[in-house]
């Protein structure tokens, strides 16, 4: 299963707005995507789950995807995570 590890670029981390953009992109991909921070892994399509991880600016997280075009989907999700949506 392909995965990517990235540092979150948004100045205030994955609060409501950037988390919503990320979850929307996950949902639109149609793939099963998981997000890991530390020892916690969850379904990346869950806005409450993503926010509950308390992801701050610069935190490293890992995303994995299962399914056709998983690498392309991960690349697009990395773009969302490495963009500062607070700028």
C-alpha positions, 0 to 999 in steps of 0.5 A: 500500500503506497504511503507518503509522510509529509510535514503540515504547512498550514500555519495553524495546523489542520484546524477546521478549514484546512482539515475540511479541504483535506477531507473533501479531497479524500472523499472525492478520491473515492479511495480508502485513505488513512492518516497516521500521527504518532501511534494513532491511525484513522480514516482520513475521510472523517473530519472529526477524526482528523481534527481530533489528532491535533495536528499542528504546523510542522507535524509529520503525518503519514497518509496511505491509500488503497485502490486504483491510482493510489499514488496519484491520489496521495500526490494530490493529498500531499499538495493539500497538506503542504500548502499553507491555507492560513496565508 
